[in-house]
């Protein structure tokens, strides 16, 4: 069968080992997880973040994956000050990702949002972020920890588990939850690890962790990409 097209907004990189100049990239593990699921992952260039342009570009795709990346600018969710730990903010990246989130939901495109991607969706729907979770005992960087998943959610239906070991790399987390979103997973410290939008016309789930990190050996993590591609196939 023809592989459904999955749009993955590219991330700006100052340099890469194989190129002489700045680059646009996506994590290989993320792309390979989509490919294993049967999708055709295509990086899309962040540019012209107007509603009409982004809607026109996304219309040719069957699904969207919003990946991880640097921090959103705090002013995007109404914060007056910026914490010292905020890093890799890019205005064009923010504008583009936020519009991709809005248009994907408006178009009813299947959407999987990962780490920064989940935060983007939350902010796009009027939510906010805690700019920094604190020191080593609170931040979720370079750790794998258990996450409890709510029964009856799309997340639980996809992974078929009520608890999973999540590979995390983030120092921020959801504060105020965006309009219409519901929490589908939490860490032991209460950190929101999953969000969904009941009533969304297309398949949508978001996770704060990085399922691509262990998807090649953990069926529950690969199942998230499988579910995205399956929903995209049905739309295709």
N, C-alpha and C positions, 0 to 999 in steps of 0.2 A: 504494500500500500504506500501511497505517497506520504512522505513525512510532513506533518503539519508544521507550519512556520512559526517559530517562537522568537519574538522580538526581545532582545536583551540590551538595554541601554549601556553603551560603553562607558568606561571609566577613564578619566584623564590620568596619564602617568608622565612624570617629568622626564623619565628615561627608562629604557629597558636594555638588557644586556646585548640583545641582537640588533638593535637599531641605533642610529647615530643621533636621533632627535627625540623630541617628546612623542608619546604614543597614545593611542586609545586602546584599552585592553579590557578583557574579562578573564576571570579566574578559569584556568583550564579544567579544574575539577568540576566547576559549575557547568561548563559547556559539555563536558563528557557525561555528566549525569543526565542532561537533557537528551543527548544523543543515545545513551543506553535506553532511555525511555521510549525511543522511537521518534523523537522530534528533530527538526532541523533548526538548530540555534543560530540566530543571525544577530550580530552586534549592530546596533543602530547608532548613528552619529548624533550626539546632543547638539542641536542647532535649532534656531527659529522656534522657540518654545511658545508659540501662540496656539490657542485652542484649535483653530481651524487647521493649521498646518499639522499639528500632532495627530489630530483625528484622521486627517487624510492619509498620513503615513501609516498609522496603525491599522487602518481599514484593510490593508492587504495581508495582515497577519492573522493567525488563528489563535494565538495566545501570547501572553507577556510574562516575562520574568524580571522583576525588579531586584537587582543584586545588592550585595553589601558595598561599602565604600566609606569615604570620609564623613565627617559630621555635617549636618544641616546647619546653616547660619541661624543662630538663636532668634534673630528678628523675624524669621519665618513663622515662629509660633508665639510671637508677642513678647519675648524676653527683652528687657531693657538693657541688660548687661551680658557680657560674654565671659564664661569661665575660662581660666587659663589653660585648661586641658583640651578645649575645643581645637580640632585640627583638620587640615585638608579641606577647608571650606572653599567651594567654587560656586559663584553665583549662577553661571550658566548651567552647571550640573544640577543645582537645586531647582532652578526654574523648569528645566526640562523634565527631571524626574517627577516633580510635583504635577506637571501637566500630563505626563504619561499615566500617572496613577489616576487622575481625574477622568481622562478620556477612556482608559481601559475599562473603568467602572461604568461610565456613561454608555459605552458601546457594548457592554455585556461580554467583553473578552475574558476568557479564562485568565486568571492572574495569580501568580505565586510571588510573594514578596519576602525577601530574605534580609535579616539584620537591618541595615540602613533602609532597605526597601520597606520593611514593616513600619519603621519610623516615618518614612515619607508618606505612606498611606494614612497614617494616623494624623500627621500634620495637614495633609491635603483635606482631611475631613474635619479640621478645626481643633484637633488635639494638640497637646504639647509634650515636651520632653524634659526629663530631669537631666541637666547638662552634664553632671558628673556624679557617679554613684558613690564615690569615696575611695578610700585606700584599698590595699590588697585584700582586705577581708570582705570587701563589698563588690569590687569591680569583677566583671566576668570576662577577663582576658586570659586567653591560653588555658582554658580549663574545660573539662568535660564534667557535667553534673546532671543529676536526674531532674527531669521535668514532668510534672503531672498534667495529663491531658484530659479535658472535659469529655465525658461520654456524650455521644449523639452529635458531635460536631463533625464538620468536614475533615478536620485534622485527624480526629479519631477514626473516621471512616477510611481515610487514606492510609494511615500508618497501621491501623488495626491493633494499636496498643493504647493502654491508659497511662503508661509511664515509659519514658525513653531517655537514653543517655545523649545529651545534647552537647555538641562542640561549640563553645561560645568564644567570641572575641568582641566585646563591646564594653564601653565605660559609661554609656548613657542608657536610659531606659524610658519607657512610657510613663508619663505623669498623668495629665488629663487625657482621657480616652475620647477619640474623635466621634462625631455624631453618627449614631447607628451601629457602631462597632461593639462587639462583645468579646470578652476575654475567653480564650479557648485553652490556654495553658499557663502555668505559673511554675517558677522555681521555688525551692524551699524557703527562700528569703522573701517571697511575695512578688518578685519581679515578674512583670507580664512577659510571657514567652510566646504567646500566640494570640492572634486576633482574627475575627471573621466578621462579615457584614451580612446578617440574615436578610433575606429578601433580594440579595444581589442577583441580577438576571443571568450572570455567568458564574462559573466556578471561581471562588476566591478564598484563599487562606494565606496567612502571613505568620512567619515565625521569627523570633529574635535571634535564634542560633543559626549556625551554618550547616545545613544538612549535607551540603556537597563535600564537607570534610571527610565524612565517613560513609557516604552513600555507596561506595564501591564494595563495602564489606558489611553494611548494616541495612537489611531489607526495609526496615521502618523508615530510614532516611531516604533511600532511593524511591520509596513508594510515593513521596511527595512529588517528585518529578514525574513519576509514572501517572499520577492523578492529573497533574497539569496537562500532560501531553494527551492523555485519554480524553479530557474535556475539550482540548483543542481539536482532536480528531473528530469528535462528535460535531463540533461547530463546522469544521472543514467539510 
